[in-house]
Amino acid sequence: MAEYYFPFDSGAGTTVTADAWSHMASMWQADGVRTPRAGEPNPLGATVTGQDMTVTLAPGHASLRGFHYYSDARRSVVIAPNTGTQPRIDRITVRLNRAGQRIAIAYLQGTPAAKPQPPALSQGQDGIVDVPLHRITVAPQAGAITTTDITDERIWAPTPATYADAAARKAAPERPVPGQLAYLQAEDRMDLYTQQSWSPLTPGPWQRLELARWRQPHGAYPSWRLVNGTVELTGAVAMMEISGPDFPVSDYVALVVLPPEARPSHTRSFVCSTSRNTVKGSTCRVDIAARTANNAGDVIADIQSPVKWVYLDGIRFTLDT
């Protein structure tokens, strides 16, 4: 098992100091635990047997202000007994001591209280910096630490990556963590991983929508794109000339069909512009069928007087709500 720091020899007869090397490394490596990957699925994760006061940390890497920590085997941290009558919250961290040029696992013991607070993290005081790993709640007179006593506080240090497409990202050995960024070449967008899923941060290219039968584009082709969890539509839909110049008066006029990945969780309704109509104005209601409906993804217009085309511009909705 290793806890170490490496100075750097340039090979040119001069040695770069520890502070200089760590400063360089800090410019390309964020503070935190290295993201999970094959062979290391839960880096520095905590487990307990529930039979004693020992917390076991899995092998893993962490970076802190340009210094690197690596443990190649499981490491045990023994939690101090709580002999008082009030609960206590302790912390396990990766601690950097600049003065001692050492980075290692640290155990910080809290103070019992009716409403206990975890010990503060050092952020540079006296050359000491902490990255949190786990909080441990220690009940009065506790004889063992259980899984429910542990709160995961790990801060991840994900490295941005580029993938050919979403499928290649899914097949990658690295497991995504909150805050991770990825660029997808085929989709031409940057995604952010938040909690349990990827969300587009930047809009990808517009993608053409499937037109309903006897429909044709009017001007810009009806298209969609996903922007940070929000679907946006654009373009306009008209009748094919062989079907007549105007849409008929009807409460169900199919315009386009959204692909499965762009369908809302429930039916959404919008007011959209149409070609000018001096009889009853120049707008109509447009509904988008939910992904669970029999007509899932259908974009339907409620037309109260004949119009030549319907605009989809301005339709925006989130996928999750």
Secondary structure, DSSP 8 states (H G I E B T S, - for coil): -------EE-SSS-EE-HHHHHHHHHTTS-SEE---BTTBSSTT-EE--SSSSEEEE--EEEEETTEEEEE-S-EEEE-----SSS-EEEEEEEEEETTTTEEEEEEE-----SS-------BSGGGEEEEEEEEEEE-TT-----GGGEEE---B----EEESSHHHHHHSSS---TT-EEEETTTTEEEEEETTEEEESS----EE-EE-TTEEE-SS--EEEEETTEEEEE-EEEE-GGG-SSB-SEEEEEEEE--GGG--SS-EEEEEEBS--TTT-SEEEEEE--TTSTTTTEEEEEESS-BSEEE-TT-EEES--
